Structure formats: C-alpha cells, structure tokens
Amino acid sequence: MKMPGGALAALLVAAAPAVAGTLTVALPAGSVGQQVMALGRVTRISVVVPDPRLWARRVPSLPAGMHVEAALALIARRAGARVEAVGPNSWRLV
C-alpha cells in the first residue's frame, strides 16, 4: 500500500487465527520490521508500522518467555515509539 510521499505501510497478517500468547523463542537484534514480522509469525498477531523510518529502526534482541503485549511494548520503547491496540490480536506501532 502506498502512502503520501511514497512511504510504504507494513502490515503483518497472521496465517491462521489464534489468540495472542507468549513469545516462545528469542528474537535476534534487528530492525523493528524484522522483529514485528517474527513476532507475528510466532504468535499469530497482526502489527502495522506505517512509518518506514520506524520500520527500519534498529532494536536489540528480545528474550523468549515474554507475553505478546510486553514484547511489543519493549520493541516500541526501544525504538522510541508507542503501541496502539487496534483489535483483539492486532496493534499499530507509531
């Protein structure tokens, strides 16, 4: 999806519906985009990151055993962003 100024909106959609739970694997350091994509695959949640600069921002690794909301909050805090819930298993980082 193109946004004004040519920015791409990133949307993760889970392959199968499931209730968000606990992160069962550690996520390596990388970009916000890499971490939310991995988090989405592992926990079957959807995350939107509309700002390409935020998507590319580097963040440290995440340990296994975190609840989904805590993992998202930590990613956002480390990236200087905030998390907004947009549905039962979907969030937006802004």
Legacy VTK file of the C-alpha trace (Angstrom):
# vtk DataFile Version 3.0
C-alpha trace
ASCII
DATASET POLYDATA
POINTS 94 float
0.000 0.000 0.000
1.469 3.382 -0.958
1.121 6.323 1.363
1.680 10.024 0.647
5.330 10.736 -0.020
5.953 7.215 -1.312
6.132 5.625 2.143
5.118 2.000 2.395
2.774 0.804 5.085
3.802 -2.520 6.508
1.094 -4.904 7.543
1.550 -8.302 9.072
-1.334 -10.687 8.843
-1.237 -13.972 10.664
-1.587 -17.108 8.602
-4.187 -18.608 10.935
-6.404 -17.082 13.603
-5.175 -17.655 17.143
-5.163 -15.929 20.475
-2.002 -13.932 21.080
0.087 -15.517 23.790
3.671 -15.854 24.863
6.788 -15.433 22.764
8.262 -18.937 22.745
11.541 -18.090 21.003
14.047 -15.289 21.441
14.117 -12.693 18.658
17.546 -11.568 17.442
18.549 -7.921 17.248
17.472 -6.304 14.004
15.053 -3.739 12.654
11.625 -3.045 14.116
10.204 -4.553 10.919
12.177 -7.776 11.312
11.116 -8.141 14.931
7.406 -7.462 14.399
7.349 -9.835 11.404
8.960 -12.579 13.501
6.676 -11.814 16.449
3.655 -12.004 14.136
4.730 -15.366 12.710
5.421 -16.901 16.117
2.366 -15.565 17.963
-0.106 -15.147 15.080
-0.787 -11.459 15.587
-1.011 -8.515 13.171
1.161 -5.428 13.540
1.057 -2.285 11.393
4.094 0.000 11.219
3.095 2.860 8.878
6.356 4.849 9.175
9.202 3.401 7.046
11.788 5.122 9.258
10.349 3.358 12.306
10.173 0.068 10.356
13.921 0.346 9.650
14.982 1.455 13.145
17.383 -0.979 14.844
16.415 -2.625 18.149
18.195 -5.114 20.476
17.202 -8.762 20.802
14.127 -9.913 22.747
14.226 -12.837 25.190
11.835 -15.780 24.970
9.050 -16.063 27.530
7.594 -12.562 27.169
3.865 -12.010 26.722
2.984 -10.534 23.318
1.916 -7.155 24.720
5.107 -6.892 26.803
7.243 -7.796 23.769
5.506 -5.167 21.615
5.843 -2.557 24.362
9.569 -3.293 24.652
10.107 -3.101 20.886
8.230 0.216 20.806
10.075 1.676 23.797
13.472 0.702 22.390
12.525 2.256 19.033
11.155 5.465 20.570
7.610 4.606 19.509
4.342 3.626 21.163
1.895 0.758 20.712
-1.803 1.208 19.945
-4.226 -1.710 20.101
-6.457 -1.780 17.013
-8.186 -5.121 17.602
-8.073 -8.270 19.716
-4.872 -9.575 18.048
-3.701 -6.505 16.155
-1.618 -3.492 17.026
-0.013 -0.436 15.415
3.420 0.996 16.267
3.642 4.756 15.838
LINES 1 95
94 0 1 2 3 4 5 6 7 8 9 10 11 12 13 14 15 16 17 18 19 20 21 22 23 24 25 26 27 28 29 30 31 32 33 34 35 36 37 38 39 40 41 42 43 44 45 46 47 48 49 50 51 52 53 54 55 56 57 58 59 60 61 62 63 64 65 66 67 68 69 70 71 72 73 74 75 76 77 78 79 80 81 82 83 84 85 86 87 88 89 90 91 92 93
